[in-house]
Amino acid sequence: MRSLSLTFCAAIAAGTIALPASAAAAHAKAGDPRNEQRSGTVSVSPSRVSPGGEVELRVDVCGKDRSARGNSEAFASEAHFEPADGSVLVAHARIRSDAAADDYEVWVTCKDGHGRATGTVTVASHGRPSPVAPVRAGGGGTAVLAEEAAADGRPGTRHAVIGLGLGAVAAVAVAFRSVRRRRSALH
């Protein structure tokens, strides 16, 4: 019986000695900057974008001269970050053309695995795509005139003036020709 209590006391004493030592070792590892778990936010610019658009991502949790990867359900592919100014990493990502209008989470993981950042990008609905300045097809520059004439259904003032001008030119041409014939017949 005495050996059982002696074994029990020895186990408690060993645990009491080992516990502070293991806690100190864990604290030393946590203080190591290489093992530190950092977190931050991803800056997304513009924060509101249409499907098929492109956004710029910035993050500073990974430190200087490091790299990271970023992703989102809205992205067409994974974003690869490269160093920019100081400790900032920058990447560009294209929004999927079939992305639904919604807020999407963006997450970034540092290459060394000791830093993470999150952010949000808003995909805005753009409705049906339409050209900015549609081209009126057919007839070149006369398409506008044809459209106006079709809208009226009858000749307008412009047509009357053009007809009178052409008639006057024809009358002058006939008069000059008649005068030339008379002169040549007399001589």
Secondary structure, DSSP 8 states (H G I E B T S, - for coil): -HHHHHHHHHHHHHHHHHHHHHHHHHHHHHH-GGG--EEEE-EEESSEE-TT-EEEEEE-SS-TT--EEEEETTBSS-EE-EE-STT-EEEEEEB-TT--SEEEEEEEEETTSSEEEEEEEEE----S---SS----SSTTHHHHHHHHHHHSS--HHHHHHHHHHHHHHHHHHHHHHHHHHHHHH-
